[in-house]
Amino acid sequence: MKRFTIDVTESLHKRIKGQCAMRGVNMADTIREMLEKAFPEPKA
């Protein structure tokens, strides 16, 4: 596993954190899932 650090606005962070809390999901897991969808592994 590699660490990926990005800067986001306080407003965006609050929105992500709030939505994840309401859904009962982990922020890091949610963002990883979004990145996997946006950047799928190439098919062989």
KOLVEX-782921 format. One record per atom (N, C-alpha, C, O): residue in one letter; chain; atom name; x, y, z. Coordinates in nm, 4 decimals, always signed. Layout:
BEGIN
node aa=A, ch=A, at=CA, px=X, py=Y, pz=Z
...
! end
This chain:
BEGIN
node aa=M, ch=A, at=N, px=+0.0853, py=-0.1176, pz=+0.0000
node aa=M, ch=A, at=CA, px=+0.0000, py=+0.0000, pz=+0.0000
node aa=M, ch=A, at=C, px=+0.0899, py=+0.1239, pz=+0.0000
node aa=M, ch=A, at=O, px=+0.1928, py=+0.1263, pz=+0.0676
node aa=K, ch=A, at=N, px=+0.0512, py=+0.2258, pz=-0.0753
node aa=K, ch=A, at=CA, px=+0.1235, py=+0.3533, pz=-0.0802
node aa=K, ch=A, at=C, px=+0.0334, py=+0.4627, pz=-0.0245
node aa=K, ch=A, at=O, px=-0.0886, py=+0.4584, pz=-0.0403
node aa=R, ch=A, at=N, px=+0.0946, py=+0.5602, pz=+0.0405
node aa=R, ch=A, at=CA, px=+0.0198, py=+0.6745, pz=+0.0930
node aa=R, ch=A, at=C, px=+0.0072, py=+0.7793, pz=-0.0170
node aa=R, ch=A, at=O, px=+0.1016, py=+0.8041, pz=-0.0920
node aa=F, ch=A, at=N, px=-0.1111, py=+0.8404, pz=-0.0255
node aa=F, ch=A, at=CA, px=-0.1423, py=+0.9405, pz=-0.1271
node aa=F, ch=A, at=C, px=-0.1949, py=+1.0618, pz=-0.0519
node aa=F, ch=A, at=O, px=-0.3021, py=+1.0550, pz=+0.0081
node aa=T, ch=A, at=N, px=-0.1218, py=+1.1722, pz=-0.0540
node aa=T, ch=A, at=CA, px=-0.1612, py=+1.2918, pz=+0.0203
node aa=T, ch=A, at=C, px=-0.2025, py=+1.4015, pz=-0.0766
node aa=T, ch=A, at=O, px=-0.1288, py=+1.4348, pz=-0.1694
node aa=I, ch=A, at=N, px=-0.3211, py=+1.4575, pz=-0.0543
node aa=I, ch=A, at=CA, px=-0.3668, py=+1.5706, pz=-0.1355
node aa=I, ch=A, at=C, px=-0.4198, py=+1.6797, pz=-0.0426
node aa=I, ch=A, at=O, px=-0.4608, py=+1.6526, pz=+0.0702
node aa=D, ch=A, at=N, px=-0.4183, py=+1.8012, pz=-0.0913
node aa=D, ch=A, at=CA, px=-0.4761, py=+1.9130, pz=-0.0174
node aa=D, ch=A, at=C, px=-0.6151, py=+1.9400, pz=-0.0733
node aa=D, ch=A, at=O, px=-0.6331, py=+1.9492, pz=-0.1948
node aa=V, ch=A, at=N, px=-0.7132, py=+1.9526, pz=+0.0153
node aa=V, ch=A, at=CA, px=-0.8492, py=+1.9894, pz=-0.0245
node aa=V, ch=A, at=C, px=-0.8937, py=+2.1054, pz=+0.0632
node aa=V, ch=A, at=O, px=-0.8390, py=+2.1289, pz=+0.1710
node aa=T, ch=A, at=N, px=-0.9932, py=+2.1766, pz=+0.0151
node aa=T, ch=A, at=CA, px=-1.0445, py=+2.2879, pz=+0.0943
node aa=T, ch=A, at=C, px=-1.1124, py=+2.2335, pz=+0.2195
node aa=T, ch=A, at=O, px=-1.1563, py=+2.1185, pz=+0.2239
node aa=E, ch=A, at=N, px=-1.1196, py=+2.3181, pz=+0.3198
node aa=E, ch=A, at=CA, px=-1.1877, py=+2.2788, pz=+0.4429
node aa=E, ch=A, at=C, px=-1.3332, py=+2.2441, pz=+0.4140
node aa=E, ch=A, at=O, px=-1.3885, py=+2.1507, pz=+0.4720
node aa=S, ch=A, at=N, px=-1.3942, py=+2.3197, pz=+0.3241
node aa=S, ch=A, at=CA, px=-1.5337, py=+2.2952, pz=+0.2876
node aa=S, ch=A, at=C, px=-1.5524, py=+2.1560, pz=+0.2263
node aa=S, ch=A, at=O, px=-1.6448, py=+2.0835, pz=+0.2630
node aa=L, ch=A, at=N, px=-1.4649, py=+2.1196, pz=+0.1336
node aa=L, ch=A, at=CA, px=-1.4749, py=+1.9878, pz=+0.0703
node aa=L, ch=A, at=C, px=-1.4523, py=+1.8780, pz=+0.1732
node aa=L, ch=A, at=O, px=-1.5242, py=+1.7781, pz=+0.1739
node aa=H, ch=A, at=N, px=-1.3538, py=+1.8954, pz=+0.2594
node aa=H, ch=A, at=CA, px=-1.3257, py=+1.7959, pz=+0.3628
node aa=H, ch=A, at=C, px=-1.4477, py=+1.7750, pz=+0.4524
node aa=H, ch=A, at=O, px=-1.4822, py=+1.6614, pz=+0.4851
node aa=K, ch=A, at=N, px=-1.5122, py=+1.8834, pz=+0.4916
node aa=K, ch=A, at=CA, px=-1.6305, py=+1.8741, pz=+0.5774
node aa=K, ch=A, at=C, px=-1.7439, py=+1.8015, pz=+0.5064
node aa=K, ch=A, at=O, px=-1.8146, py=+1.7216, pz=+0.5678
node aa=R, ch=A, at=N, px=-1.7617, py=+1.8289, pz=+0.3766
node aa=R, ch=A, at=CA, px=-1.8685, py=+1.7620, pz=+0.3011
node aa=R, ch=A, at=C, px=-1.8428, py=+1.6132, pz=+0.2900
node aa=R, ch=A, at=O, px=-1.9334, py=+1.5322, pz=+0.3101
node aa=I, ch=A, at=N, px=-1.7186, py=+1.5767, pz=+0.2579
node aa=I, ch=A, at=CA, px=-1.6843, py=+1.4351, pz=+0.2467
node aa=I, ch=A, at=C, px=-1.7028, py=+1.3664, pz=+0.3815
node aa=I, ch=A, at=O, px=-1.7665, py=+1.2614, pz=+0.3903
node aa=K, ch=A, at=N, px=-1.6475, py=+1.4254, pz=+0.4849
node aa=K, ch=A, at=CA, px=-1.6547, py=+1.3663, pz=+0.6188
node aa=K, ch=A, at=C, px=-1.7994, py=+1.3528, pz=+0.6646
node aa=K, ch=A, at=O, px=-1.8376, py=+1.2500, pz=+0.7206
node aa=G, ch=A, at=N, px=-1.8796, py=+1.4556, pz=+0.6412
node aa=G, ch=A, at=CA, px=-2.0205, py=+1.4529, pz=+0.6822
node aa=G, ch=A, at=C, px=-2.0996, py=+1.3458, pz=+0.6098
node aa=G, ch=A, at=O, px=-2.1757, py=+1.2714, pz=+0.6717
node aa=Q, ch=A, at=N, px=-2.0816, py=+1.3379, pz=+0.4778
node aa=Q, ch=A, at=CA, px=-2.1539, py=+1.2369, pz=+0.4001
node aa=Q, ch=A, at=C, px=-2.1124, py=+1.0957, pz=+0.4394
node aa=Q, ch=A, at=O, px=-2.1965, py=+1.0065, pz=+0.4501
node aa=C, ch=A, at=N, px=-1.9832, py=+1.0757, pz=+0.4606
node aa=C, ch=A, at=CA, px=-1.9352, py=+0.9432, pz=+0.5010
node aa=C, ch=A, at=C, px=-1.9913, py=+0.9064, pz=+0.6379
node aa=C, ch=A, at=O, px=-2.0302, py=+0.7917, pz=+0.6603
node aa=A, ch=A, at=N, px=-1.9957, py=+1.0023, pz=+0.7288
node aa=A, ch=A, at=CA, px=-2.0493, py=+0.9758, pz=+0.8622
node aa=A, ch=A, at=C, px=-2.1977, py=+0.9391, pz=+0.8538
node aa=A, ch=A, at=O, px=-2.2420, py=+0.8454, pz=+0.9202
node aa=M, ch=A, at=N, px=-2.2745, py=+1.0120, pz=+0.7729
node aa=M, ch=A, at=CA, px=-2.4175, py=+0.9822, pz=+0.7589
node aa=M, ch=A, at=C, px=-2.4403, py=+0.8438, pz=+0.6991
node aa=M, ch=A, at=O, px=-2.5370, py=+0.7760, pz=+0.7336
node aa=R, ch=A, at=N, px=-2.3523, py=+0.8027, pz=+0.6106
node aa=R, ch=A, at=CA, px=-2.3649, py=+0.6713, pz=+0.5466
node aa=R, ch=A, at=C, px=-2.2998, py=+0.5598, pz=+0.6282
node aa=R, ch=A, at=O, px=-2.3170, py=+0.4416, pz=+0.5987
node aa=G, ch=A, at=N, px=-2.2254, py=+0.5989, pz=+0.7303
node aa=G, ch=A, at=CA, px=-2.1585, py=+0.5001, pz=+0.8143
node aa=G, ch=A, at=C, px=-2.0438, py=+0.4300, pz=+0.7434
node aa=G, ch=A, at=O, px=-2.0182, py=+0.3117, pz=+0.7656
node aa=V, ch=A, at=N, px=-1.9746, py=+0.5056, pz=+0.6570
node aa=V, ch=A, at=CA, px=-1.8623, py=+0.4479, pz=+0.5826
node aa=V, ch=A, at=C, px=-1.7337, py=+0.5225, pz=+0.6146
node aa=V, ch=A, at=O, px=-1.7366, py=+0.6356, pz=+0.6631
node aa=N, ch=A, at=N, px=-1.6216, py=+0.4585, pz=+0.5870
node aa=N, ch=A, at=CA, px=-1.4900, py=+0.5147, pz=+0.6135
node aa=N, ch=A, at=C, px=-1.4496, py=+0.6080, pz=+0.4984
node aa=N, ch=A, at=O, px=-1.4661, py=+0.5733, pz=+0.3815
node aa=M, ch=A, at=N, px=-1.3970, py=+0.7253, pz=+0.5320
node aa=M, ch=A, at=CA, px=-1.3567, py=+0.8218, pz=+0.4282
node aa=M, ch=A, at=C, px=-1.2521, py=+0.7641, pz=+0.3340
node aa=M, ch=A, at=O, px=-1.2668, py=+0.7737, pz=+0.2121
node aa=A, ch=A, at=N, px=-1.1476, py=+0.7049, pz=+0.3882
node aa=A, ch=A, at=CA, px=-1.0391, py=+0.6533, pz=+0.3045
node aa=A, ch=A, at=C, px=-1.0897, py=+0.5436, pz=+0.2106
node aa=A, ch=A, at=O, px=-1.0540, py=+0.5406, pz=+0.0929
node aa=D, ch=A, at=N, px=-1.1732, py=+0.4535, pz=+0.2635
node aa=D, ch=A, at=CA, px=-1.2270, py=+0.3456, pz=+0.1797
node aa=D, ch=A, at=C, px=-1.3126, py=+0.4020, pz=+0.0670
node aa=D, ch=A, at=O, px=-1.3056, py=+0.3551, pz=-0.0466
node aa=T, ch=A, at=N, px=-1.3932, py=+0.5026, pz=+0.0988
node aa=T, ch=A, at=CA, px=-1.4803, py=+0.5647, pz=-0.0005
node aa=T, ch=A, at=C, px=-1.3994, py=+0.6308, pz=-0.1115
node aa=T, ch=A, at=O, px=-1.4309, py=+0.6153, pz=-0.2294
node aa=I, ch=A, at=N, px=-1.2960, py=+0.7038, pz=-0.0740
node aa=I, ch=A, at=CA, px=-1.2137, py=+0.7722, pz=-0.1733
node aa=I, ch=A, at=C, px=-1.1362, py=+0.6716, pz=-0.2566
node aa=I, ch=A, at=O, px=-1.1207, py=+0.6905, pz=-0.3773
node aa=R, ch=A, at=N, px=-1.0866, py=+0.5639, pz=-0.1940
node aa=R, ch=A, at=CA, px=-1.0189, py=+0.4575, pz=-0.2700
node aa=R, ch=A, at=C, px=-1.1131, py=+0.3976, pz=-0.3743
node aa=R, ch=A, at=O, px=-1.0729, py=+0.3757, pz=-0.4885
node aa=E, ch=A, at=N, px=-1.2385, py=+0.3709, pz=-0.3356
node aa=E, ch=A, at=CA, px=-1.3368, py=+0.3159, pz=-0.4292
node aa=E, ch=A, at=C, px=-1.3606, py=+0.4114, pz=-0.5455
node aa=E, ch=A, at=O, px=-1.3702, py=+0.3680, pz=-0.6603
node aa=M, ch=A, at=N, px=-1.3701, py=+0.5406, pz=-0.5168
node aa=M, ch=A, at=CA, px=-1.3904, py=+0.6403, pz=-0.6221
node aa=M, ch=A, at=C, px=-1.2722, py=+0.6421, pz=-0.7186
node aa=M, ch=A, at=O, px=-1.2906, py=+0.6501, pz=-0.8400
node aa=L, ch=A, at=N, px=-1.1513, py=+0.6348, pz=-0.6642
node aa=L, ch=A, at=CA, px=-1.0320, py=+0.6348, pz=-0.7487
node aa=L, ch=A, at=C, px=-1.0247, py=+0.5076, pz=-0.8336
node aa=L, ch=A, at=O, px=-0.9859, py=+0.5134, pz=-0.9502
node aa=E, ch=A, at=N, px=-1.0617, py=+0.3935, pz=-0.7761
node aa=E, ch=A, at=CA, px=-1.0621, py=+0.2684, pz=-0.8526
node aa=E, ch=A, at=C, px=-1.1580, py=+0.2761, pz=-0.9712
node aa=E, ch=A, at=O, px=-1.1269, py=+0.2270, pz=-1.0797
node aa=K, ch=A, at=N, px=-1.2748, py=+0.3379, pz=-0.9504
node aa=K, ch=A, at=CA, px=-1.3727, py=+0.3537, pz=-1.0584
node aa=K, ch=A, at=C, px=-1.3210, py=+0.4486, pz=-1.1660
node aa=K, ch=A, at=O, px=-1.3401, py=+0.4245, pz=-1.2852
node aa=A, ch=A, at=N, px=-1.2559, py=+0.5562, pz=-1.1237
node aa=A, ch=A, at=CA, px=-1.2050, py=+0.6569, pz=-1.2182
node aa=A, ch=A, at=C, px=-1.0826, py=+0.6092, pz=-1.2938
node aa=A, ch=A, at=O, px=-1.0581, py=+0.6512, pz=-1.4069
node aa=F, ch=A, at=N, px=-1.0047, py=+0.5200, pz=-1.2302
node aa=F, ch=A, at=CA, px=-0.8793, py=+0.4741, pz=-1.2897
node aa=F, ch=A, at=C, px=-0.8712, py=+0.3220, pz=-1.2827
node aa=F, ch=A, at=O, px=-0.7910, py=+0.2674, pz=-1.2070
node aa=P, ch=A, at=N, px=-0.9543, py=+0.2532, pz=-1.3619
node aa=P, ch=A, at=CA, px=-0.9523, py=+0.1065, pz=-1.3561
node aa=P, ch=A, at=C, px=-0.8209, py=+0.0507, pz=-1.4100
node aa=P, ch=A, at=O, px=-0.7524, py=+0.1137, pz=-1.4906
node aa=E, ch=A, at=N, px=-0.7877, py=-0.0707, pz=-1.3622
node aa=E, ch=A, at=CA, px=-0.6676, py=-0.1372, pz=-1.4126
node aa=E, ch=A, at=C, px=-0.6904, py=-0.1728, pz=-1.5594
node aa=E, ch=A, at=O, px=-0.7995, py=-0.2155, pz=-1.5971
node aa=P, ch=A, at=N, px=-0.5876, py=-0.1553, pz=-1.6417
node aa=P, ch=A, at=CA, px=-0.6035, py=-0.1891, pz=-1.7836
node aa=P, ch=A, at=C, px=-0.6247, py=-0.3386, pz=-1.8008
node aa=P, ch=A, at=O, px=-0.5695, py=-0.4202, pz=-1.7269
node aa=K, ch=A, at=N, px=-0.7054, py=-0.3722, pz=-1.8996
node aa=K, ch=A, at=CA, px=-0.7306, py=-0.5139, pz=-1.9294
node aa=K, ch=A, at=C, px=-0.6145, py=-0.5683, pz=-2.0101
node aa=K, ch=A, at=O, px=-0.5608, py=-0.5007, pz=-2.0978
node aa=A, ch=A, at=N, px=-0.5771, py=-0.6901, pz=-1.9795
node aa=A, ch=A, at=CA, px=-0.4612, py=-0.7521, pz=-2.0454
node aa=A, ch=A, at=C, px=-0.4900, py=-0.7924, pz=-2.1878
node aa=A, ch=A, at=O, px=-0.4023, py=-0.8457, pz=-2.2558
! end
